[in-house]
Amino acid sequence: MLTTQLFTFLGIITVLTITPGADTMLVIRNVVARGQRAGYLTALGICSGLFIHATLSALGLSVILVRSAAIFEIVKLAGACYLIILGAWSLWQMIRSRHHTEPAPTLAIQTPQAVGGWRSLREGLLTNVLNPKVAIFYLAFLPQFINPGDPILLKSLLLAGLHFVLSILWLALISTFLGRLRGFIARPAVQRGIEAVAGTVLIAFGIRLATTQR
């Protein structure tokens, strides 16, 4: 990859990475609800999905998603429903905790073993993979940085790898920052507030995804 192409790619990906979206909100939600380790695993799941999108794009399978209205709608609605379910669950957790006389487990007393890591990893992966906008973005974006004669699959995975590194560093930074604030966000009132905001935003992203046109 030429140096100019590389810096252009990194610049665009950096802007996209630091722009708040459903991925960022999911990481914040899981750090608050389950601890710092859950945030790292959520970030790993989200970023791992990039390799799936890159592979589908290189193999031409993403074209099917773009050209088939039915398949696009199925994937889009599945992703939207998943975000709405995650958001609704956050709101339910917030409402339920308000009726508990005993304080709910907080970040101050949670240990890495307190919750299943696979759940956070799975949530991150599915949130990314079930977002057809990521697939369409990769299909339209990656070919601009692949020169004639380049091995398409290998180059696509390399570009996804750069995206992976930038994204996971950013999301891990957010997780670490929130983890250092555990004394503050471990307070039940603060946790309920963040759960309420995260749940509402995830539902909003789900609705927006559901109404997205190709």
C-alpha positions as CSV (number, residue, x, y, z in Angstrom):
1,M,0.0,0.0,0.0
2,L,1.4,3.4,-0.9
3,T,2.2,5.8,1.9
4,T,-0.4,8.3,0.8
5,Q,-3.1,5.6,0.6
6,L,-2.2,4.3,4.0
7,F,-2.5,7.7,5.7
8,T,-5.7,8.4,3.9
9,F,-7.1,5.1,5.0
10,L,-6.0,5.6,8.6
11,G,-7.3,9.1,8.7
12,I,-10.8,8.1,7.5
13,I,-10.9,5.1,9.8
14,T,-9.8,7.2,12.8
15,V,-12.6,9.7,12.3
16,L,-15.1,6.9,12.0
17,T,-13.7,5.1,15.1
18,I,-13.9,8.0,17.5
19,T,-17.4,9.0,16.3
20,P,-19.8,7.8,19.0
21,G,-22.2,5.0,17.8
22,A,-23.9,1.9,18.9
23,D,-20.5,0.1,19.4
24,T,-19.3,2.8,21.8
25,M,-22.5,2.8,23.8
26,L,-22.5,-1.0,24.1
27,V,-19.0,-0.9,25.6
28,I,-20.0,1.8,28.0
29,R,-23.1,-0.1,29.0
30,N,-21.2,-3.3,29.6
31,V,-18.4,-1.7,31.6
32,V,-21.0,-0.1,33.9
33,A,-23.1,-3.3,34.2
34,R,-20.4,-5.9,34.4
35,G,-17.0,-4.3,34.9
36,Q,-13.9,-3.2,33.0
37,R,-13.1,-6.7,31.7
38,A,-16.5,-6.9,30.1
39,G,-15.7,-3.7,28.2
40,Y,-12.5,-5.2,26.8
41,L,-14.3,-8.3,25.7
42,T,-17.1,-6.4,24.1
43,A,-14.5,-4.3,22.2
44,L,-12.8,-7.5,21.1
45,G,-16.1,-8.9,19.8
46,I,-17.0,-5.7,18.0
47,C,-13.6,-5.4,16.3
48,S,-13.5,-9.1,15.4
49,G,-16.6,-8.6,13.3
50,L,-14.5,-6.3,11.0
51,F,-12.6,-9.4,9.7
52,I,-15.9,-11.0,8.8
53,H,-17.1,-8.0,6.9
54,A,-13.7,-7.8,5.1
55,T,-13.9,-11.4,4.1
56,L,-17.4,-11.1,2.8
57,S,-16.4,-8.1,0.9
58,A,-13.4,-9.7,-0.7
59,L,-15.4,-12.8,-1.7
60,G,-18.1,-10.7,-3.2
61,L,-20.7,-11.9,-0.9
62,S,-21.5,-8.4,0.3
63,V,-22.8,-7.7,-3.2
64,I,-25.6,-10.0,-2.5
65,L,-26.6,-8.0,0.6
66,V,-26.6,-4.8,-1.5
67,R,-28.5,-6.1,-4.5
68,S,-31.0,-8.3,-2.7
69,A,-33.7,-6.2,-1.0
70,A,-35.0,-9.2,0.9
71,I,-31.6,-10.2,2.4
72,F,-30.8,-6.6,3.2
73,E,-34.0,-6.2,5.1
74,I,-33.6,-9.5,7.0
75,V,-30.1,-8.6,8.2
76,K,-31.1,-5.0,8.9
77,L,-34.1,-5.9,11.0
78,A,-32.1,-8.6,12.8
79,G,-29.5,-6.1,13.8
80,A,-32.1,-3.5,14.7
81,C,-34.0,-6.0,16.9
82,Y,-30.8,-7.0,18.6
83,L,-30.0,-3.4,19.5
84,I,-33.5,-2.7,20.7
85,I,-33.4,-5.9,22.9
86,L,-30.1,-4.9,24.4
87,G,-31.5,-1.4,25.1
88,A,-34.7,-2.7,26.6
89,W,-32.8,-5.0,28.8
90,S,-30.7,-2.1,30.1
91,L,-33.9,-0.2,30.9
92,W,-35.4,-3.2,32.6
93,Q,-32.3,-3.6,34.7
94,M,-32.5,0.0,35.7
95,I,-36.1,-0.2,36.7
96,R,-35.6,-3.5,38.6
97,S,-32.7,-2.1,40.6
98,R,-34.8,0.9,41.7
99,H,-37.2,-1.5,43.5
100,H,-34.4,-3.4,45.3
101,T,-33.9,-2.4,48.9
102,E,-30.3,-3.9,48.8
103,P,-27.8,-2.3,46.6
104,A,-27.1,-4.2,43.4
105,P,-23.6,-5.6,42.8
106,T,-21.4,-2.7,41.7
107,L,-18.1,-2.3,39.9
108,A,-16.4,-1.9,43.2
109,I,-17.0,-5.5,44.2
110,Q,-17.2,-7.2,40.9
111,T,-14.4,-9.6,39.9
112,P,-13.6,-10.7,36.4
113,Q,-15.2,-14.1,37.2
114,A,-18.5,-12.4,38.3
115,V,-19.9,-12.5,34.8
116,G,-19.5,-14.6,31.8
117,G,-17.0,-13.1,29.4
118,W,-18.5,-14.9,26.4
119,R,-21.7,-12.9,26.8
120,S,-19.9,-9.6,26.4
121,L,-17.9,-11.0,23.5
122,R,-21.0,-12.3,21.8
123,E,-22.9,-9.1,22.2
124,G,-20.1,-7.1,20.6
125,L,-19.6,-9.5,17.7
126,L,-23.3,-9.7,16.9
127,T,-23.8,-6.0,17.2
128,N,-21.1,-5.5,14.5
129,V,-21.9,-8.4,12.2
130,L,-25.6,-7.7,12.1
131,N,-25.1,-4.2,11.0
132,P,-25.5,-4.1,7.2
133,K,-24.2,-0.6,7.1
134,V,-20.7,-1.9,8.0
135,A,-20.9,-4.5,5.2
136,I,-21.9,-1.8,2.7
137,F,-19.2,0.5,3.9
138,Y,-16.5,-2.1,3.5
139,L,-17.8,-3.1,0.1
140,A,-17.6,0.5,-1.1
141,F,-14.6,1.6,0.9
142,L,-12.0,-1.2,0.8
143,P,-11.7,-1.5,-3.0
144,Q,-10.4,2.1,-3.2
145,F,-7.3,1.0,-1.3
146,I,-6.7,-2.3,-3.2
147,N,-4.5,-1.9,-6.3
148,P,-4.8,-4.0,-9.5
149,G,-2.9,-7.2,-9.0
150,D,-3.1,-7.2,-5.2
151,P,-4.4,-10.4,-3.5
152,I,-7.9,-9.1,-2.7
153,L,-8.6,-11.3,0.3
154,L,-5.2,-10.8,1.9
155,K,-5.3,-7.0,1.3
156,S,-8.8,-6.8,2.6
157,L,-7.9,-8.6,5.8
158,L,-4.8,-6.4,6.2
159,L,-7.0,-3.2,6.0
160,A,-9.4,-4.7,8.4
161,G,-6.5,-5.5,10.7
162,L,-5.5,-1.8,10.7
163,H,-9.1,-0.9,11.5
164,F,-9.2,-3.5,14.2
165,V,-6.1,-2.1,15.9
166,L,-7.4,1.5,15.9
167,S,-10.9,0.5,17.0
168,I,-9.9,-1.8,19.8
169,L,-7.4,0.7,21.2
170,W,-10.1,3.4,21.3
171,L,-12.7,1.2,22.9
172,A,-10.2,-0.2,25.3
173,L,-9.2,3.3,26.3
174,I,-12.9,4.1,27.0
175,S,-13.2,0.9,29.1
176,T,-10.0,1.7,31.0
177,F,-11.2,5.3,31.7
178,L,-14.5,4.1,33.0
179,G,-12.8,1.4,35.0
180,R,-10.7,4.1,36.8
181,L,-14.0,5.9,37.7
182,R,-15.4,2.8,39.3
183,G,-15.7,4.5,42.7
184,F,-18.1,7.0,41.1
185,I,-20.0,4.9,38.6
186,A,-20.4,2.1,41.2
187,R,-23.0,4.2,43.0
188,P,-26.4,2.8,42.4
189,A,-27.9,6.1,41.3
190,V,-25.1,6.7,38.8
191,Q,-25.4,3.1,37.5
192,R,-29.1,3.5,37.0
193,G,-28.6,6.8,35.2
194,I,-26.1,5.3,32.8
195,E,-28.2,2.2,32.2
196,A,-31.2,4.5,31.4
197,V,-29.1,6.6,28.9
198,A,-27.4,3.6,27.4
199,G,-30.7,1.7,27.0
200,T,-32.4,4.7,25.4
201,V,-29.6,5.3,23.0
202,L,-29.3,1.7,22.0
203,I,-33.0,1.6,21.3
204,A,-32.7,4.8,19.3
205,F,-29.8,3.3,17.2
206,G,-31.9,0.2,16.7
207,I,-34.9,2.2,15.4
208,R,-32.6,4.3,13.2
209,L,-31.0,1.1,11.7
210,A,-34.5,-0.4,11.1
211,T,-35.5,2.7,9.1
212,T,-32.2,2.8,7.1
213,Q,-32.6,2.6,3.4
214,R,-30.1,0.9,1.1
